[in-house]
Amino acid sequence: MKKKVLIISSTPRKHGNSEALCDSFLKGAQEAGHEVTKIALRDYKINYCIGCEQCSLHHKPCPQKDDAAAIIEQMVNADVIVMATPVYFYAMSAQMKTLIDRCCGRYTEMSDKAFYFLATAAEEDPAIMERIVTNFKGFLDCLDGPEIKGSVFCGGVWHTGEIAERPELEQAYQMGLSIN
């Protein structure tokens, strides 16, 4: 069955290492016949949540005039959400966290979604991915029926392009290919 797959890349670097994982996942998902959209957050204006309560208390649209609402709409409509981040100081990127915080008004509409997590870091310790997934789980704990389907971590890559020829690219591709 054809699925709507949304890949969210939060690297600020064009052609960054975590984006390479996104592109491999995308290729696999497309080859499996799914409808795939990739969003690079660096190309959008997403302001911080200002805590005005318009969305959560009054159930009105966010008063901020930026690109967050359009991205969140795509999250609501997706069957599969892939969240990709470079690891900065053992945490997800600020770009990803900012988007997650802006989901406040519509997170209850993100039910029964499959999630995949992709991350890259200069540090090689695979335990870093546990920290990242734990952070993402904080978001998923607020959703109804989310399912973590998989994750790929590629450590030991810092500068752009260092991920080339790494086996994690194939892992991301296979993960995309295996969406069912």
N, C-alpha and C positions, 0 to 999 in steps of 0.2 A: 504494500500500500504506500503510495506516494505521500511523503511527509513534508511539512513546511519546516525548514531548518534555518535558524537564525544564528549566525556566528558573530559574536561581539569581540572585536579586537581592541584592547585598551592600551596598546603600546603607543607612546608618543612618536616613536621613530618609524618612518616609512621604511618598509622592507626589514623591520626588526626581526629578531629571532622568534619571538612568540607569534608574530604575524606569519612567519614561515610555517609554523605548526598549523595555524588557521588555514593557510592555503592548501596544505596537504590534506587536512580534514575535508575541506571544501571539495577538492578534487575527488576524493573517495565518495562523498555523499552525492555529488552530481553523477558520478559513474553508476551509482546504485539507483539512480532515477528520481532522486528527491529534488524538490524545489529549494534552492539554497540562496540565501542572501547573506552577504558579509558586510558588516558595518565597522568602519575604523573610527573609533570615538574621536581621534585627533582631528577628523574632518568636520566635526560638529561643535556647536556651542552648547555646553551643558553647564548651567549654573548650579551652585550649591543649593541644597534645600534651605529655605529661610525659616522654616518652622511656623509658617503663618496659619496653619491648620485649615486653609481653604479646602484642601483635598480630603483630609482625614475627618475633620469635624463637620464641615459644611457640605461635603460631597460635591464640590465645585471644581472645575479645572484649575490647575496651577496658574496663578496670575503671571508667572514669569514667561516672557516671550523669548524662548530659546528652542533648541531642537529636541529636548528631552521627551516631550509628549509624543512626538512622532516615533521615536525609538521605542518607547514603552508600549505604544500601540502595536508595534511589530512583535514585541515580546509577548503580549497578550494573545496575538494571533498565531504565534508559532507553536508547532508541536514539539520541537526540539530546540533547546537553547544551548549554544556552546559559548562559554565564557573564557576568554584567553587573556592572560596577563603576564607581563614581565614581573619578576619579584624584586621589590625595592625594600631593603632593610627588613627582610623576612615577612613581607606583607604584600597584598595585591596592590596594584597601581592606584593612585589617587583618582585617576580617570574612571576606573571601574567602580570604585567605592562611591564616587559622586553619582554615577548613574543608578547604582543600587539604592542609595538614599532617596533619590527622586522617584522611586517606584512606590512610595508611601500611599499615594491615592488609589493605585490600581493593582496592588499586589494580590488582593483577594480575587482578582480575575485571572490570575496565573495558576490555574489548577491543572493537575494531572499532566505536567510537562516532564519530558526527559531532559536531563542536564548532563553535559560533558564539560570538563575543566581542562584547560591547557595552560601550562606555565613554563617559563624559562627563568634561569637564574645564573649568576656568575658562580655562586657557591654550588658545589657538587652534591652535597648531602641530600639524599632522597627524602629525608624526614621533613625537609622544607615543604614538600608538597602536602604533607599532612596538615601543616599550619595553614596553608592556602585553602585547602578543602574545608578545614574547620571554619575559616572565615566565610567561605561561600555558604557553608551549611547554616550559618547564622541567618542568612537571607532565606534559604530554602526552608528553614524551620518555621517561617511565617507563612509559607504557601501551603495550599491543600494538595496532597498527593504528589509531591515532586519525587522523581526517581533519578538518582545519580547512576548514570549508565557507564561512566568511565572517566579516566583522566590520564593525561600524559605529562610527564615532567622531564625537562631536559636541563640538567645542571651542567656547569662548566662552560657556559656560553655567556659572554658579556657583550662583546663588541659585535656590531652588525655583521652578519654573514658567518659567524663562528658555528652556526648550527648546520651548515652545509655538510652533506654526506653523513649526518648523524642518524642512527637507527630510529630515533624518536620521530623523525619525519615519516618514516614508513608506518610506525605505530599509529600516528594521527591519521594517515591515509586509510589504514585498515579499519580504524574505528569509524571513520566516516562511511566507508564501504559497508560496514556491518549494521548500520541503522536499519531497524525493522519496525 
